């Protein structure tokens, strides 16, 4: 779902943090004094719990290693193809002639120069908003199961799964009277209040576009100005979005409220066919693939642009910020709307990435239901067979994904085996910005592999030369993807399994216990993830340097002892 992390605070839940993800509740994170780009820094040298990327490059250079270009695919909402820090690192399909209306390379996608848009129409129209998968599932099978006595012993394995999924969707849509829902009336009032405060602030500042920092430094005199400043400053600070513009902030709030309205409507009527009305494919046929268009920017590039910058924004060019990897090409595959993504689009997006040369795939999205999981599973196995690493954001519900559904995931539905080319990422922070674990992050001792910085992450945003903060596991995921790409640049023989080994084996264990997301309970990070640690590019590079080019994960010689505490074994 290409959506916001909700921040509990002003009314019931307010907005704007992670612009791709899961529209879930997140408790306010205490604002801390961390610098822009803190996620790249080193604890010993800089005092922040970043990934030590400069130290990693120093290590690489000490070995005189030459880097090779790595193609990274991002399955997301779109990308600003004109951004100063990204335009020169966009993947360019070498066999496609731009704009000639011909499928020059014969891959089934016409003019796919920088990637493909699976949620667009051949007429150039694009899907922006969409419904929620729970609502789609509920109404899809309602006539089949509603009010009927179902003897599950007589159902096939597939029908049992379908029926269980429908019952879960029914509970989600109709409710069971126990869950605490969003007060839509109060939420709408909060939006109207924010819009009015924005109008006052624009007039007071005498400009249409401003940031949270502008509000903070504004000297309000009149009562209305003071009221508007206080209300807006609370929202900007609570979401750690001080560099974000008022337009992006209010637009995101409006989208969030619109999404909650669509959820409420789902009880009474089937959701609109937002996607199908534009793509005009047969969604029930995975082999009907010739749909979409080449517009990878569309009208919703915020999230994908931010993710892309984290991975590979041009380093040391004096502009904006630095990406993690220094020699990547970004392939954008647009498949994530404002609402829940569709399994068919995700499955085909993964296959497109693999078939067109991507070696690492960023997947900062997720949902609670997956009616066509078999298609996604088959695509994951295809990527595994071709040596492609898939990295997925754990989600922002502060829930345990060992027991709660979060799709896509690496567990094959048909065999219950786990894909070996998959990393699931939780979001970490810094003691100066809320603690080692982000309060919103999902976790799982078995299903979350590693944590990575995902709080107050500064990166590129649409506008050509614009940058700002965002947070969520959607931001932690590209930190891991960037690190994987960095390792592949200098150790191109590494398999997905070896990359995962490097990243998880070298994960840094914080001293003491951490907060279990969504609570004040203190636990070991090993209770929240398989590695029990936070990613560190320097330590990962040291492990990579010991691995055998033959593809084995066992070191060719003993690993050097890390200078910081890391996972043993």
SVG drawing of the C-alpha trace seen along z (x, -y; Angstrom):
<svg xmlns="http://www.w3.org/2000/svg" viewBox="-27 -41 72 75">
<polyline fill="none" stroke="black" stroke-width="0.4" points="0.0,0.0 1.4,-3.3 0.5,-5.1 1.2,-6.9 2.2,-5.9 -0.4,-7.2 0.9,-9.1 -1.2,-8.9 -1.6,-12.3 -3.8,-15.2 -7.1,-13.4 -7.1,-9.7 -4.4,-9.3 -2.5,-11.7 -0.3,-11.3 2.6,-11.9 5.6,-9.8 6.2,-6.8 4.6,-7.5 4.4,-3.9 3.4,-1.3 0.5,-0.2 -1.6,-3.1 -1.2,-1.9 -0.9,-3.5 2.4,-4.7 2.9,-6.3 4.6,-9.7 8.4,-9.5 10.2,-11.9 12.0,-14.4 15.7,-14.2 18.7,-16.1 20.1,-13.9 21.8,-15.4 20.7,-15.0 22.2,-11.7 22.7,-10.3 21.9,-6.9 25.2,-6.8 27.3,-7.8 29.6,-5.7 29.0,-5.3 32.7,-5.5 33.6,-8.4 30.4,-10.4 28.4,-9.4 25.3,-8.1 24.1,-4.6 24.3,-4.7 25.7,-2.1 29.3,-3.3 29.3,-3.8 32.3,-6.0 34.3,-3.5 33.1,-0.8 34.4,-2.7 37.7,-3.3 38.0,0.5 37.2,1.2 39.7,-1.4 42.4,0.1 42.0,3.3 42.1,1.4 38.9,3.0 37.3,1.8 33.5,1.3 31.1,2.6 27.7,1.2 24.7,2.9 21.1,2.6 18.7,2.1 14.9,2.3 12.5,0.4 8.9,1.6 7.1,-1.5 4.8,-4.5 7.0,-6.2 10.2,-8.4 11.1,-11.9 13.1,-11.2 14.3,-14.8 15.7,-15.0 19.3,-16.4 20.6,-13.6 18.9,-10.7 18.5,-11.5 22.0,-10.4 21.7,-7.0 18.4,-5.9 18.6,-2.6 18.3,-2.9 17.1,0.0 20.0,0.4 17.8,2.2 14.8,-0.2 14.5,-3.3 12.7,-6.0 9.3,-7.2 9.1,-5.3 6.0,-3.3 7.8,0.0 8.8,2.8 12.3,2.8 13.7,5.4 10.7,7.7 10.2,8.0 6.5,7.2 6.7,3.6 6.8,0.7 9.2,-2.1 10.2,-0.8 13.3,-3.1 13.6,-3.5 11.3,-0.6 7.6,0.0 4.3,-1.2 2.0,1.8 -0.7,-0.5 -1.2,-2.6 -3.2,-2.4 -2.2,-2.3 -3.9,-5.7 -1.5,-7.3 -3.8,-7.4 -2.4,-6.2 -3.9,-4.6 -3.4,-6.9 -5.7,-5.7 -7.0,-2.2 -9.1,-0.2 -7.9,2.1 -7.3,5.7 -9.4,6.8 -12.4,5.0 -11.7,6.6 -11.5,10.1 -14.6,9.5 -16.8,8.6 -15.3,11.0 -16.3,14.0 -19.3,12.6 -21.9,14.3 -20.1,17.6 -19.8,17.8 -22.1,15.3 -24.9,16.9 -24.0,20.4 -23.0,23.4 -19.5,24.4 -18.2,27.8 -14.4,27.2 -13.7,30.9 -15.2,31.1 -13.1,28.3 -10.0,28.7 -6.8,27.2 -7.1,24.2 -10.7,23.6 -9.9,23.9 -7.3,21.2 -9.8,19.1 -12.5,19.5 -10.2,18.7 -9.0,15.6 -12.6,14.5 -13.5,14.9 -10.5,12.8 -11.6,10.1 -15.1,10.3 -13.9,9.6 -11.7,6.8 -14.4,5.1 -17.4,5.7 -15.5,5.7 -16.2,7.8 -16.9,4.9 -13.6,5.2 -11.2,3.2 -10.7,-0.6 -11.5,-2.1 -10.6,-5.5 -13.1,-8.2 -13.7,-9.4 -15.7,-12.5 -13.0,-13.7 -10.4,-12.9 -12.2,-15.0 -12.4,-17.9 -8.7,-17.6 -8.0,-17.8 -10.2,-20.8 -8.4,-22.5 -5.0,-21.7 -6.2,-23.1 -7.3,-26.3 -4.1,-26.6 -2.2,-26.1 -4.2,-28.9 -3.4,-31.3 0.3,-30.4 0.6,-30.9 -0.8,-34.4 1.3,-35.2 4.5,-34.0 3.5,-35.6 4.3,-32.5 2.5,-29.5 5.1,-26.9 6.9,-26.6 8.4,-23.9 8.1,-23.0 11.4,-24.8 9.8,-28.0 6.9,-27.6 9.4,-27.1 11.3,-30.3 8.2,-32.4 7.5,-35.1 3.8,-34.9 2.1,-38.1 -1.7,-37.8 -3.8,-35.3 -4.7,-33.5 -1.1,-33.3 0.0,-31.9 -2.8,-29.3 -1.9,-28.2 1.8,-28.0 1.1,-25.9 -1.1,-23.5 1.1,-23.0 4.4,-22.9 2.9,-20.1 2.1,-18.1 5.5,-18.7 7.5,-17.9 5.4,-14.9 6.1,-13.3 9.7,-14.5 9.0,-16.1 10.4,-19.6 11.9,-19.8 8.7,-18.7 6.6,-21.3 3.1,-22.2 1.7,-21.0 3.2,-17.5 2.0,-17.4 -1.6,-18.5 -1.8,-16.3 -0.7,-13.3 -3.2,-14.1 -6.0,-14.4 -5.0,-11.0 -5.0,-9.4 -8.5,-10.6 -9.7,-9.6 -8.4,-6.1 -10.2,-5.9 -13.4,-7.0 -13.0,-4.2 -12.5,-1.7 -15.7,-2.8 -17.6,-2.5 -16.4,1.0 -18.9,2.3 -21.8,1.4 -20.6,1.7 -17.9,3.3 -14.9,1.1 -14.6,-0.7 -12.5,1.0 -9.9,-1.8 -7.2,0.3 -9.2,2.3 -10.9,-0.8 -7.5,-2.0 -5.3,1.0 -8.1,3.0 -6.3,6.3 -7.8,9.6 -6.6,9.4 -7.4,13.1 -5.0,14.2 -1.3,13.9 -0.4,14.5 -2.2,11.4 0.9,9.2 0.7,6.7 -0.8,3.9 0.6,0.7 2.7,-2.1 6.2,-3.5 5.4,-6.5 7.4,-5.7 6.9,-9.2 3.1,-9.5 1.6,-11.7 2.7,-9.9 6.5,-9.9 7.2,-11.0 7.8,-7.7 9.8,-6.1 11.9,-9.2 12.8,-9.1 13.6,-5.4 15.8,-5.8 17.8,-8.6 18.5,-6.5 19.8,-3.7 21.9,-5.5 21.7,-9.3 25.0,-10.4 27.7,-10.5 30.0,-13.4 28.5,-15.7 27.8,-18.5 24.1,-18.2 21.4,-17.3 22.6,-14.0 24.5,-10.9 23.1,-7.5 24.5,-4.3 25.8,-2.8 28.1,-4.7 27.6,-2.8 24.0,-1.7 21.4,-2.2 17.8,-2.6 15.1,-0.7 11.7,-2.0 8.7,0.4 5.5,-1.3 3.1,1.1 2.1,-0.5 -1.0,-2.8 -2.5,-4.9 -4.3,-1.8 -3.3,1.8 -1.2,3.1 -2.5,6.1 -0.7,9.4 -0.6,9.7 1.2,6.4 3.8,7.3 4.4,10.7 5.0,9.3 7.0,6.4 9.4,8.9 9.7,10.9 10.3,7.7 13.1,6.8 14.7,10.2 14.4,10.4 15.8,7.0 19.0,7.3 18.3,6.2 20.3,8.0 18.6,6.4 14.9,5.5 13.5,3.0 10.0,3.7 8.8,1.0 5.1,1.9 2.8,4.4 -0.7,5.5 -2.8,7.9 -4.2,10.1 -2.8,11.8 -5.5,13.6 -3.1,14.6 -0.1,15.3 0.8,18.2 1.7,15.8 3.9,13.8 5.5,17.0 6.3,18.2 7.9,14.9 10.0,15.0 11.2,18.5 12.0,17.3 14.1,14.5 15.8,17.1 16.6,19.3 18.2,16.3 20.3,15.1 18.3,11.9 18.0,10.7 14.6,9.4 14.4,7.0 11.1,6.2 10.0,3.7 8.6,5.3 5.7,2.9 4.7,0.1 2.0,1.6 4.2,2.3 3.1,5.9 4.7,9.3 4.9,10.7 5.8,14.1 2.1,14.4 0.4,11.6 0.0,11.7 2.1,9.3 2.4,9.7 4.4,10.4 6.5,12.7 9.1,15.4 7.0,18.3 5.7,20.4 2.0,21.1 2.0,24.4 5.1,25.9 5.6,23.8 9.3,23.5 11.2,20.3 12.8,18.5 16.6,18.1 16.9,14.8 14.8,12.7 15.6,10.2 12.8,8.6 13.8,5.3 12.6,3.6 13.3,-0.1 15.9,-1.2 16.5,-4.7 19.1,-6.4 19.0,-7.1 18.7,-10.8 15.6,-10.2 13.4,-7.8 15.7,-4.9 17.2,-1.9 13.9,-0.6 11.3,-2.7 8.1,-2.7 6.1,-1.9 8.2,0.9 6.9,4.5 9.1,7.1 9.5,10.9 12.1,13.2 11.8,15.5 10.5,13.4 12.4,10.1 16.0,10.6 17.6,7.3 16.9,3.8 18.1,0.7 17.8,-3.1 14.3,-4.2 13.6,-7.2 14.1,-10.8 15.9,-9.7 16.9,-12.6 16.6,-11.9 15.5,-13.2 11.9,-14.1 10.1,-15.3 10.8,-18.8 14.1,-18.5 16.4,-19.7 14.3,-19.1 15.1,-17.0 13.3,-16.1 12.8,-13.6 10.5,-10.6 10.4,-7.6 9.1,-4.1 10.3,-0.6 10.0,-1.9 13.1,-3.9 14.9,-1.2 14.4,1.2 16.5,-0.8 19.3,-1.2 19.7,2.5 19.2,2.6 21.8,-0.1 24.2,1.9 23.6,5.1 24.2,3.2 27.4,1.7 28.6,5.2 27.8,6.5 29.7,3.6 32.9,4.7 32.2,8.4 30.2,9.1 30.4,12.9 28.3,12.8 25.0,14.8 21.8,13.5 22.4,16.1 25.9,14.7 24.6,11.1 22.1,12.0 24.8,13.8 27.1,10.8 24.3,8.4 22.8,10.5 26.0,12.1 27.6,8.7 24.6,6.9 25.5,4.8 23.9,5.7 23.1,2.6 24.3,2.6 21.5,3.4 17.8,3.9 15.6,2.1 12.0,1.1 9.5,3.5 7.8,1.4 4.4,0.0 5.2,0.7 7.6,-0.4 8.6,3.2 12.4,3.7 13.6,6.8 16.7,8.0 16.8,7.1 17.3,10.8 13.7,11.2 12.6,8.9 14.7,10.2 16.6,13.2 20.0,11.5 19.4,9.5 21.2,6.6 21.3,3.4 22.9,3.3 26.5,2.0 28.0,1.7 31.6,1.7 31.2,4.9 29.3,6.4 32.1,5.5 34.6,7.2 32.6,10.4 32.1,10.2 35.9,10.0 36.2,13.4 33.7,15.3 34.5,17.8 33.7,16.7 32.3,20.3 29.1,19.3 29.5,20.9 28.5,18.9 31.3,20.2 34.3,17.9 37.5,18.8 39.4,17.7 38.4,16.6 36.5,13.3 38.4,10.4 37.0,9.5 34.7,6.5 35.6,3.3 32.0,3.0 29.8,5.6 28.2,7.9 26.2,11.1 28.2,14.1 28.1,17.5"/>
</svg>
